[in-house]
Amino acid sequence: MREQIDQLTFAMLAPLAQMEASGALLAEGGQNTLKAYLAHAWGIGHAEADRLMVLAQNLHRQRLPETAAAIEAGALTVGEAAAIAAGVEREVDKRDPGAEPDADLYRATLDRGLAGMKADRPAMSVKSLGDPAGLRSRPPTNHHPRGNTTQHNTTASAPAPWRPLDA
């Protein structure tokens, strides 16, 4: 049953973010933000609504493809994915632009790393998934919920391979 609810919730998030972006959410739901709509219409707390809003906006903008694929594959719950999305955005916001000038590349790196960590450790807590500080500078290149291998273009200045801090 939880899996079905997660799939329905997941299916609704990106369209809701699209409604927010177009202004239709205000016209249809009466709320200015997706966070306000989720808290009101779904009857959830503001912290959870905020995490779901961040996930929805990233799904709508197709910024977390590994997380989206893991939800679709049933490897992540929506709550876990929302924690990842919120953690990734927090890290992107506080990154050093000198060291990580490309926010989208940094976001993709964190997304891939956290999805890879969950694949490596299925029992990882939501709290751990929401804290990307557990990643070294680059995630694994061979973890994808669908079993695909992702190739990276590396240079002499490329960061070290991903590994958990406790490894």
C-alpha positions in Angstrom: 0.0 0.0 0.0 2.8 2.4 0.9 4.4 1.9 -2.5 1.1 2.8 -4.3 0.7 5.9 -2.2 4.3 6.9 -3.0 3.8 6.4 -6.7 0.6 8.5 -6.6 2.4 11.2 -4.6 5.4 11.1 -7.0 3.1 11.4 -10.0 1.4 14.5 -8.6 4.5 16.4 -7.6 6.0 17.6 -10.9 2.5 18.7 -12.3 1.9 20.6 -9.1 5.3 22.4 -9.5 4.3 23.1 -13.1 1.0 24.7 -11.9 3.0 26.8 -9.4 5.4 28.0 -12.1 2.5 28.9 -14.5 0.5 30.7 -11.8 -2.3 28.1 -12.1 -1.8 26.9 -8.5 -3.0 30.3 -7.2 -6.0 30.3 -9.6 -6.9 26.7 -8.8 -5.9 26.2 -5.2 -5.8 29.7 -3.8 -2.2 29.4 -2.6 0.8 31.5 -3.8 3.3 28.7 -3.2 3.5 25.0 -3.6 4.5 24.7 0.1 1.4 26.5 1.2 -0.8 24.4 -1.1 0.7 21.1 0.2 0.4 22.1 3.8 -3.2 23.2 3.4 -4.6 20.7 0.8 -2.6 17.7 2.0 -2.8 18.6 5.7 0.9 18.1 6.3 3.4 20.2 8.4 5.3 23.1 6.9 8.7 21.3 7.2 7.4 18.3 5.2 5.6 20.6 2.8 8.9 22.5 2.2 10.8 19.2 1.5 8.1 18.0 -0.9 8.0 21.4 -2.6 11.8 21.3 -3.2 11.5 17.8 -4.6 8.5 18.8 -6.8 10.4 21.8 -8.2 13.5 19.8 -8.9 11.4 17.0 -10.6 9.6 19.7 -12.7 13.0 21.1 -13.8 14.4 17.6 -14.3 17.3 18.4 -12.0 17.4 15.2 -10.0 17.3 12.4 -12.6 18.9 9.7 -10.4 16.5 10.4 -7.5 13.5 10.4 -9.9 14.6 7.1 -11.4 15.1 5.6 -8.0 11.6 6.6 -7.0 10.2 5.1 -10.2 12.1 1.9 -9.5 10.8 1.7 -6.0 14.3 2.1 -4.5 13.4 5.3 -2.7 10.3 6.4 -1.0 9.0 9.9 -1.7 10.0 10.9 1.9 13.6 9.7 1.2 13.6 11.5 -2.2 12.3 14.7 -0.5 15.1 14.5 2.0 17.7 14.1 -0.8 16.2 17.0 -2.7 16.2 19.3 0.3 19.8 18.3 1.3 21.1 18.7 -2.2 19.6 22.2 -2.5 21.0 23.2 0.9 24.5 22.0 -0.3 24.2 23.8 -3.6 23.2 27.0 -1.9 26.2 26.9 0.5 28.8 25.6 -2.0 31.9 27.6 -2.7 31.3 29.0 -6.2 35.1 29.2 -6.7 35.5 25.4 -6.1 32.1 24.4 -7.7 31.1 27.1 -10.2 28.5 25.1 -12.0 25.5 24.7 -9.7 23.7 22.2 -12.0 26.8 20.0 -12.3 27.3 20.1 -8.5 23.6 19.2 -8.0 23.8 16.3 -10.4 26.9 15.1 -8.6 25.2 15.1 -5.3 22.1 13.5 -6.8 24.1 10.7 -8.3 26.1 10.2 -5.1 23.1 10.1 -2.7 21.2 7.7 -5.0 24.3 5.6 -5.2 24.7 5.6 -1.4 21.1 4.4 -1.0 21.7 1.6 -3.5 24.8 0.6 -1.6 23.1 0.8 1.8 19.3 0.3 1.4 18.8 0.7 5.2 20.2 4.3 5.2 18.1 6.6 7.3 16.2 9.6 5.8 18.3 11.8 8.0 21.5 10.5 6.4 20.0 10.9 2.9 19.2 14.6 3.7 22.8 15.3 4.7 25.0 15.2 1.6 28.1 16.0 3.7 28.5 12.2 3.9 29.7 12.3 0.3 33.3 12.9 -0.7 33.6 15.0 -3.8 32.3 12.6 -6.5 29.7 9.9 -6.3 30.1 6.4 -7.7 29.9 6.2 -11.5 28.4 2.7 -11.7 25.2 3.0 -9.6 21.9 3.7 -11.2 18.6 2.3 -10.0 18.1 0.7 -13.4 21.5 -0.9 -13.5 23.0 1.5 -16.1 26.6 2.7 -15.9 27.1 6.4 -16.1 30.3 7.6 -17.7 32.1 10.8 -16.6 34.5 13.0 -18.4 37.5 13.4 -16.1 40.3 15.8 -16.1 43.5 16.2 -14.2 41.7 18.5 -11.7 38.8 16.2 -11.2 37.8 15.5 -7.6 38.6 12.2 -6.0 36.2 9.3 -6.4 33.1 9.2 -4.1 33.3 7.2 -0.9 31.4 7.5 2.4 33.1 9.4 5.1 33.2 6.4 7.3 35.0 4.2 4.7 
